Amino acid sequence: MNTEFFKMVAAAAFTNPFSDERVEIDRLIVNAPEGASWDEMQKPLFQTVEKNIRALEESGGLVVGPGLEAVTASVLFYVFYQVQEKFDELIEEQIVAGDEPCRAPFALHCLEQLVGYGFVRADACRYVGVFYQIRRAYYFISNGLIGDSLCMKKLRAQLWDNIFTHDISWYVQCLWNRMEDFSTLLLGETGTGKGAAAAAMGRSGFIPFNPGAQKFEESFTRAFISINLSQYPEALIESELFGHRKGAFTGAVEHHDGLFARCSPHGAIFLDEIGDVAIPVQIKLLQVLQERTFSPVGSHEKLRFEGRVIAATNKSIDALRREGKFRDDFYYRLCSDLITVPPLRQRIRETPRELDALTRHILHRICGSGTRLPVVEVLKKQCGKTYAWPGNVRELEQAIRRILLTGAYSGDAAVELSEEMALNQAMDAGSLTAKELVETYCRDLYETYGNYGEVSRRTGLDWRTVKKHVETAVKNP
């Protein structure tokens, strides 16, 4: 048995597919040249794994189970690759079908194949559920968050880890049915795509397979529920979140199920603009996260919530906490994972072609695939290379629509650029001196640490020089 080969395959099976590490492992397995793309390596990878699995079968050495982790993982890898295209077809079919689960006879065949390789039936059934989850996660992360910039590659890898943990072998072993205790806080400016990131996670939860019905227990289309909390007055937020009973307040003429009651045990609730929520609501949300129970308004009945919670804000969460507007205990319950969605200007600064790719993607969504219109040329000519895109991807979408309607878009002059945006724009334009850059950096560090000595230690400058830079930056913001 080629032990080292199966160890490499096992490593590939448990490595984040959006990471450079996974690309390198696959390259080593198939002996691909440097620079080979991940997509190019997938077919030869499957063929190589298949060849070695069959050779092991023919020799009578294919045994799965404890103590044979590398072979076990390789068999799972092999079986998964045989059905991944069918899972992709099921995803597309389910999107069209909606909330009624579609039949998946191939999944039953997959289960029987795993049993034939020696897996316990209950474990095989669970693995089929994980296979489906893996393909959904890859589908929604890939299609919902495009871009080749380094920050977007990092974001996709972070979202994958959020769904499967940093080591999927841990997830498969003991966490696949316990992820409801892991809440996530998404940070980032308005319009960056926090909702798309949340949707990718929310639609990628584990859904059990029902062999008798040859269906998965639930459609992922109903697994993700979102609410923008800033849209509701405080008096109505509790009703929207927790529901209410008839007669609970004036106008409550019938029972109403809130979001927590409607959320699937296999899904997630997305609480957008969590930074706008008042302290009393934070306390009640904290209780849900701690006890996993809630009561509708006007009722003492305890209902159980089994889904995940994803929250987002475009405000500085640190500033909100310092100002006493966001409870520390609530923050610590939300921050199992903190993920920052990068602004569009950072993406374009890292990879200028990102603007072209995003524009094509949005154009195809608006006008249909294959559309070729000179929209990006208009954007570059009229907005310029250093435009800060204060509205991020949301602004870009409307800019494209404006160009389609009027043929022009010169940017949003009504938005006052944040200091960070103005600084980045000046850097991109090459109009910032080294002195101004050092002054700004020292001031930012001083605002963070409040101590000239600490800034001096971090910058390597004398503290008196630091003090001078800070004072100058404050006078000339």
SVG drawing of the C-alpha trace seen along z (x, -y; Angstrom):
<svg xmlns="http://www.w3.org/2000/svg" viewBox="-58 -73 72 83">
<polyline fill="none" stroke="black" stroke-width="0.4" points="0.0,0.0 1.3,-3.5 0.9,-4.9 2.3,-8.4 -0.1,-8.8 -3.1,-8.1 -1.9,-10.4 -1.7,-13.2 -5.2,-12.4 -6.4,-12.5 -4.7,-15.9 -6.4,-17.2 -9.8,-15.9 -9.5,-17.9 -8.0,-21.1 -9.9,-24.2 -10.6,-24.2 -10.2,-28.0 -6.7,-27.9 -3.4,-28.0 -2.4,-25.0 -5.1,-22.8 -3.9,-23.9 -0.4,-22.9 -1.4,-19.5 -3.4,-18.7 -0.5,-19.8 1.8,-17.4 -0.6,-14.5 -0.9,-14.8 2.7,-16.1 1.3,-19.2 3.6,-22.0 3.9,-25.2 1.2,-27.6 -1.4,-25.0 -4.9,-26.1 -7.0,-24.2 -9.7,-23.5 -7.1,-22.0 -6.0,-19.5 -9.3,-18.1 -9.8,-15.6 -6.3,-14.1 -6.6,-14.2 -9.8,-12.0 -8.2,-9.6 -5.1,-9.2 -7.1,-8.5 -9.4,-6.1 -6.4,-4.2 -4.9,-3.8 -8.2,-2.9 -8.9,-0.1 -5.3,1.2 -5.8,1.4 -9.2,3.2 -7.7,5.7 -4.9,6.5 -7.5,7.1 -6.0,4.3 -8.9,1.9 -10.1,1.7 -11.7,-1.4 -12.2,-2.2 -10.2,-3.2 -6.5,-3.2 -6.8,-3.4 -7.7,-7.1 -5.7,-7.9 -7.4,-5.1 -10.8,-5.9 -10.5,-9.6 -9.3,-8.6 -12.3,-6.4 -14.6,-9.2 -12.7,-11.5 -13.1,-9.1 -16.8,-8.5 -17.5,-12.2 -15.8,-13.0 -18.0,-10.5 -21.2,-12.3 -20.2,-16.0 -21.6,-16.9 -24.9,-15.2 -25.0,-17.2 -24.4,-20.4 -27.4,-19.4 -29.5,-18.8 -28.6,-22.3 -29.7,-23.9 -32.9,-21.8 -33.6,-22.7 -33.2,-26.4 -35.9,-26.2 -38.2,-23.9 -38.1,-26.0 -39.1,-24.7 -40.1,-21.2 -37.1,-18.9 -36.2,-17.3 -35.6,-13.5 -32.0,-12.4 -31.8,-8.7 -28.1,-9.0 -27.6,-9.9 -29.0,-6.6 -26.7,-4.8 -23.8,-6.8 -24.8,-5.6 -24.9,-2.0 -21.5,-2.4 -20.1,-3.6 -21.7,-0.7 -20.1,1.6 -16.7,0.2 -17.2,1.1 -18.7,-2.0 -21.4,-1.6 -24.7,-2.5 -25.4,-5.4 -22.0,-6.8 -22.5,-6.4 -25.8,-8.3 -24.1,-11.1 -21.3,-11.3 -23.8,-11.7 -25.2,-14.7 -21.7,-16.1 -21.1,-15.6 -24.2,-17.6 -23.2,-20.3 -19.7,-20.5 -21.1,-21.1 -23.6,-23.7 -20.9,-25.6 -18.6,-25.6 -21.5,-26.6 -22.7,-29.5 -19.3,-30.8 -17.9,-30.6 -21.0,-32.1 -21.9,-34.6 -18.5,-36.1 -16.5,-36.6 -13.1,-38.3 -9.5,-37.4 -8.1,-40.0 -6.2,-38.6 -8.7,-40.0 -11.6,-38.2 -9.6,-34.9 -9.1,-35.3 -12.8,-36.0 -13.9,-32.9 -11.5,-30.7 -12.8,-32.3 -16.4,-31.5 -15.5,-27.9 -13.8,-27.6 -16.9,-29.1 -19.0,-26.3 -16.7,-23.4 -14.2,-24.7 -10.5,-25.0 -10.2,-21.2 -13.1,-19.4 -12.0,-16.2 -13.0,-17.7 -16.3,-18.8 -17.1,-15.4 -16.1,-13.7 -18.1,-15.7 -19.3,-19.1 -21.6,-18.4 -24.7,-18.5 -23.5,-21.1 -22.8,-24.2 -25.8,-26.1 -23.6,-27.3 -21.2,-29.0 -22.4,-32.6 -20.8,-34.9 -20.3,-38.6 -19.8,-40.1 -18.1,-43.5 -17.6,-45.9 -18.8,-49.1 -22.3,-49.4 -22.7,-47.8 -19.7,-45.5 -21.7,-42.2 -22.2,-41.1 -25.6,-39.8 -24.1,-37.6 -21.5,-36.3 -24.3,-35.5 -26.4,-33.8 -23.6,-31.6 -23.1,-30.4 -26.8,-30.2 -27.6,-28.0 -24.7,-25.6 -25.7,-24.0 -25.8,-20.2 -29.1,-18.7 -29.7,-14.9 -30.4,-12.5 -33.6,-10.3 -32.8,-7.0 -36.4,-5.9 -37.7,-9.0 -34.5,-9.3 -34.5,-13.0 -32.7,-15.3 -34.8,-16.2 -35.2,-19.8 -34.7,-22.3 -31.8,-24.7 -34.0,-27.4 -35.8,-27.8 -32.7,-27.5 -31.7,-31.2 -33.8,-34.0 -32.7,-37.6 -33.9,-40.8 -32.6,-44.3 -33.1,-45.5 -32.7,-49.2 -36.0,-49.1 -38.1,-48.4 -39.0,-50.7 -37.9,-49.2 -41.6,-48.4 -41.9,-46.1 -38.5,-44.4 -39.4,-41.9 -42.5,-40.9 -40.6,-40.4 -37.9,-38.4 -39.9,-36.3 -43.5,-36.5 -46.5,-37.5 -49.8,-36.0 -53.2,-37.3 -54.1,-40.2 -50.5,-40.8 -50.7,-44.5 -53.1,-46.8 -53.3,-45.6 -52.2,-42.0 -55.4,-40.5 -53.9,-37.0 -50.9,-34.9 -47.7,-35.7 -44.6,-33.5 -41.4,-35.5 -38.1,-34.8 -36.7,-32.5 -39.8,-30.3 -39.7,-30.1 -36.0,-29.4 -35.1,-25.8 -33.0,-23.7 -30.6,-23.3 -30.5,-27.0 -29.5,-30.4 -30.9,-33.8 -29.1,-36.8 -29.5,-39.9 -28.3,-42.8 -27.5,-46.1 -27.1,-44.6 -25.3,-47.8 -28.6,-49.7 -30.4,-47.5 -31.3,-49.0 -29.9,-47.5 -33.2,-45.9 -33.4,-43.9 -29.7,-43.0 -30.5,-41.5 -33.3,-39.3 -31.1,-38.2 -28.4,-37.4 -30.9,-35.1 -31.7,-33.3 -28.0,-32.7 -27.3,-31.5 -30.4,-29.4 -31.5,-28.6 -35.0,-29.4 -37.4,-32.4 -40.9,-33.4 -43.4,-35.2 -44.6,-38.6 -47.6,-38.1 -46.7,-34.5 -44.7,-32.6 -44.3,-29.6 -40.7,-28.6 -39.9,-27.7 -36.6,-26.2 -34.3,-27.8 -31.9,-25.4 -30.4,-27.4 -27.3,-29.5 -27.1,-33.2 -25.2,-35.5 -25.1,-39.2 -23.6,-42.1 -23.0,-45.8 -21.4,-48.6 -20.5,-50.5 -17.3,-50.2 -18.2,-47.5 -15.3,-48.6 -16.6,-52.2 -20.1,-51.0 -18.8,-49.0 -16.7,-51.9 -19.7,-54.2 -21.9,-51.7 -24.2,-51.1 -23.3,-47.5 -23.1,-45.1 -19.9,-43.3 -21.7,-40.0 -23.8,-40.2 -20.6,-40.8 -18.9,-37.8 -21.8,-35.6 -21.8,-36.8 -18.1,-36.6 -17.4,-32.9 -16.1,-34.1 -15.4,-37.7 -15.2,-38.1 -14.6,-41.5 -15.9,-41.9 -13.4,-44.1 -14.4,-47.4 -14.5,-47.6 -11.6,-50.1 -9.3,-47.6 -10.3,-44.9 -9.6,-47.1 -6.3,-48.5 -5.0,-44.9 -6.2,-43.7 -7.3,-46.4 -9.0,-43.8 -11.4,-43.1 -13.5,-46.1 -13.8,-44.4 -14.7,-41.0 -17.4,-42.5 -18.8,-44.7 -19.2,-41.7 -20.8,-39.6 -23.3,-42.3 -24.0,-42.9 -24.7,-39.3 -27.1,-39.2 -29.0,-42.3 -28.9,-41.7 -28.2,-37.9 -25.1,-35.8 -22.9,-36.7 -23.7,-40.4 -20.8,-42.6 -21.3,-46.3 -18.6,-48.9 -19.8,-49.7 -16.5,-49.3 -14.8,-51.7 -17.3,-54.3 -16.7,-53.7 -13.0,-54.0 -13.2,-57.1 -15.7,-59.1 -14.9,-57.9 -11.1,-57.6 -8.7,-55.1 -8.7,-56.6 -12.4,-56.8 -13.1,-55.5 -16.4,-53.8 -18.0,-54.8 -21.1,-52.8 -19.0,-49.7 -20.5,-46.9 -24.0,-48.2 -22.9,-51.6 -21.3,-49.7 -24.5,-47.9 -26.4,-51.2 -23.6,-52.8 -24.0,-50.1 -27.7,-50.6 -27.2,-54.4 -24.9,-53.8 -27.3,-51.5 -30.0,-54.1 -28.1,-57.4 -24.7,-56.4 -22.9,-58.2 -21.8,-57.9 -19.3,-60.2 -19.4,-59.0 -21.4,-60.0 -20.5,-63.6 -23.0,-63.7 -21.1,-61.3 -18.5,-62.7 -15.5,-60.4 -14.4,-58.9 -10.9,-59.7 -9.8,-56.1 -11.3,-56.5 -9.7,-59.9 -6.3,-58.6 -6.5,-55.6 -7.6,-57.7 -4.7,-60.1 -2.3,-57.1 -3.7,-55.7 -3.3,-59.1 0.3,-59.4 -0.5,-62.8 0.4,-61.9 3.8,-62.8 5.8,-60.4 5.6,-63.0 1.8,-63.1 1.6,-59.3 3.8,-59.1 1.8,-61.8 -1.5,-60.0 -0.2,-56.6 1.1,-58.0 -2.2,-59.7 -4.2,-56.6 -2.0,-54.5 -2.3,-57.1 -6.1,-57.1 -6.0,-53.4 -3.5,-53.1 -3.7,-56.5 0.0,-56.4 2.9,-58.1 5.3,-55.5 3.3,-52.6 3.3,-54.4 7.0,-55.0 7.6,-51.3 5.5,-50.3 6.9,-52.8 10.5,-52.8 10.4,-56.6 11.3,-58.8 8.3,-59.6 8.9,-63.3 8.8,-62.9 5.6,-60.8 4.0,-63.6 4.9,-66.2 3.5,-64.1 0.3,-63.4 -0.2,-67.1 0.4,-68.1 -2.0,-65.5 -4.7,-66.6 -4.3,-70.3 -4.4,-69.4 -6.9,-66.5"/>
</svg>
